[in-house]
Amino acid sequence: MFYTIWQESIFGRALRGAADGIRESAVYRWLTGFGLRPEGGSLEDDSHLYRLLGRLLAALRSAVEPLLRTVVPGGAPDPAGAGIWGGSRVYRWVRYFAVEDLIYIMLPFAFWDFFLRRYSDLLWKTWDKGLFVLIVAAWIVRQVGRGGKVYRRTALDLPVIVFIAVMLFLFFVDSPVTGIGFEGLRVYVEYILWYFVGANLVRSRAHLHNIIWVLLLVAFLVSLYGNYQYYIKVPIPPQWVDHAEAALRTRVFSVVQSPNVLGSFLVLTIPAALAEALAAGRRWWKRSLALVILLSMTAALVFTYTRAAWFALAAGLVLFAILYNRRLLAALAAAGLALPVVMPSVLSRLLYLFSPAYMASSARAGRLERWSHAFQQLSLHPLVGDGLGWYGGAVAANEVPGSFYVDSFYVKTAAETGIIGLLALLWLLVSVVRCGLTNTLRLTDPYLKLVSGALLAGLFGVLVHNSVENIFEVPMMATYFWFLAGVMAGLPYLERDPDS
């Protein structure tokens, strides 16, 4: 009944008319036509640059095979499994080693980061890098040993490669201090490499399902601890709350660095929990588990009292509802209206955002003041910026006297890398959204289509959150984001070859 009233209302008809207009626009056709191939065409882009990339990868494989002949007993890899080499244990390990299962070591990143930060500074700084190198090396050896395809090309390859190339160019042309420039470069380039792992190492629909559920269990445990912190009213630093909001006594942060980072992590994973609840069908136990996880994660997100994360989740879920089932919009609207009634502290936190006191505080020593300084700095070096690592982020805060956080990854990028770096970043991020829209609209497998929409919603929410936070400077968040972006980009391969 409520849905019918909504459909027939003036506002509902206006929204449908606007949606129809958007679908007919050139921008919409461009966004949803990413990677579209003619009937019978391949999934890969047919451009000259992609063919050049294919030749490069083939050359790299040719270089690996002679290396294996020298370092592995028994001679060259034999796809047929014949001879001494083909019958050896080493061959069987290379051929059937499930390198994809190493992904499960990365998925509890939040817990590794929490424990290693406290007990081993060396391992805390290196474990993820070592794991990445291990995965890539084992993957290359395994693929060459099988004699199969070495690399999956996706619609995001070119934007990723161009972005990395632009950042390398800026590092070489504008790094007054090489050490600071290199650390600034790592923020942009190191974690994006996990995209290639996500795109290539999800081997099947069942493997994808397992990865999603392991990630959800990690997020569930993180949220449970956050909810416990709210119950005990864990003490927080005074700078986490504005002096005008003294009534707000706690903000949860669980095992991560801050309420803002926790909020962003939950924004990334909540849509996946909703998708698994919707995909459970008649399996009541699975749907119940997904709903329990979803409720716990949502409660923890509310208890972070991070307004930007609330808005980011709303943006992601609205996108998911539009792609999956627009009837969810009514449920989202009802939940959004009910929450401030149930928790008045949420309403007061939101209302303060639009108050003159907040605007004055932000302009005096908050985001508006920092953004103003960043844009002034950009005006001094509009093309290439101040240099990687020199302004507005963690590297600058640690290495450059008098520096501070800008609290917007996009504004920080503009100040550090100028118009050139900002445009490269925006093209890459628009390409992520474009790829997700294309996959979600064109996949035919119901589960893959649902997961694609959920991944896109989470990624989009993080992009929204990045407008007022430096989320991509957090290794955990950057790793999760680019790994899941790769998983999303590689979904068409799972539909075409479920056992790939």
SULPETA-V624023 format. One record per backbone hydrogen bond with DSSP energy under -1.0 kcal/mol. CO is the residue of the C=O (numbers start at 0). NH is the residue of the N-H. Records with the same first field share a line. If there is no record, write none. Layout:
CO: NH / NH
This chain:
0: 4
1: 5
2: 6
3: 7
8: 12
9: 13
10: 14
11: 15
12: 16
13: 17
14: 18
15: 19
16: 20
17: 21
18: 22
19: 23
21: 24
24: 28
25: 29
26: 30
27: 31
32: 35
37: 40
46: 50
47: 51
48: 52
49: 53
50: 54
51: 55
52: 56
53: 57
54: 58
55: 59
56: 60
57: 61
58: 62
59: 63
60: 64
63: 67
64: 68
65: 69
66: 70
67: 71
77: 80
81: 85
82: 86
84: 87
87: 91
88: 92
89: 93
90: 94
91: 95
92: 96
96: 98
97: 100
98: 101
99: 102
100: 103
101: 104
102: 106
105: 108
107: 110 / 111
108: 112
109: 113
110: 114
111: 115
112: 116
114: 118
115: 119
119: 123
120: 124
121: 125
122: 126
125: 129
126: 130
127: 131
128: 132
129: 133
130: 134
131: 135
132: 136
133: 137
134: 138
135: 139
136: 140
137: 141
138: 142
139: 143
140: 144
141: 145
142: 146 / 147
153: 156
155: 159
156: 160
157: 161
158: 162
159: 163
160: 164
161: 165
162: 166
163: 167
164: 168
165: 169
166: 170
167: 171
168: 172
169: 173
176: 180
177: 181
178: 182
179: 183
180: 184
181: 185
182: 186
184: 188
185: 189
190: 193
191: 194
192: 195
193: 197
194: 198
195: 199
196: 200
203: 207
204: 208
205: 209
206: 210
207: 211
208: 212
209: 213
210: 214
211: 215
212: 216
213: 217
214: 218
215: 219
216: 220
217: 221
218: 222
219: 223
220: 224
221: 225
222: 226
223: 227
224: 228
225: 229
226: 230
227: 231
228: 233
236: 239
237: 240
241: 244
244: 247
252: 255
257: 261
258: 262
259: 263
260: 264
261: 265
262: 266
263: 267
264: 268
265: 269
268: 272
269: 273
270: 274
271: 275
272: 276
273: 277
274: 278
279: 282
281: 283
282: 286
283: 287
284: 288
285: 289
286: 290
287: 291
288: 292
289: 293
290: 294
291: 295
292: 296
293: 297
294: 298
295: 299
296: 300
297: 301
298: 302
301: 304
302: 251
305: 309
306: 310
307: 311
308: 312
309: 313
310: 314
311: 315
312: 316
313: 317
314: 318
315: 319
316: 320
317: 321
318: 322
319: 323
324: 327
325: 328
327: 331
328: 332
329: 333
330: 334
331: 335
332: 336
333: 337
334: 338
337: 341
338: 342
342: 345 / 346
343: 347
344: 348
345: 349
346: 350
347: 351
350: 353
351: 354
354: 358
355: 359
356: 360
357: 361
358: 362
359: 363
360: 364
361: 365 / 368
365: 369
366: 370
367: 371
368: 372
369: 373
370: 374
371: 375
372: 376
373: 377
374: 378
380: 384
381: 418
382: 419
386: 389
391: 405
392: 396
393: 397
394: 398
395: 399
399: 402
407: 411
408: 412
409: 413
410: 414
411: 415
412: 416
413: 417
414: 385
415: 386
416: 420
417: 421
418: 422
419: 423
420: 424
421: 425
422: 426
423: 427
424: 428
425: 429
426: 430
427: 431
428: 432
429: 433
430: 434
431: 435
432: 436
433: 437
434: 438
435: 439
436: 440
437: 441
438: 442
444: 448
445: 449
446: 450
447: 451
448: 452
449: 453
450: 454
451: 455
452: 456
453: 457
454: 458
455: 459
456: 460
457: 461
458: 462
459: 463
460: 464
461: 465
463: 466
464: 467
465: 408
468: 408
469: 472
470: 473
473: 477
474: 478
475: 479
476: 480
477: 481
478: 482
479: 483
480: 484
481: 485
482: 486
483: 487
484: 488
485: 489
487: 490
489: 492
490: 494
491: 495
492: 496
496: 499
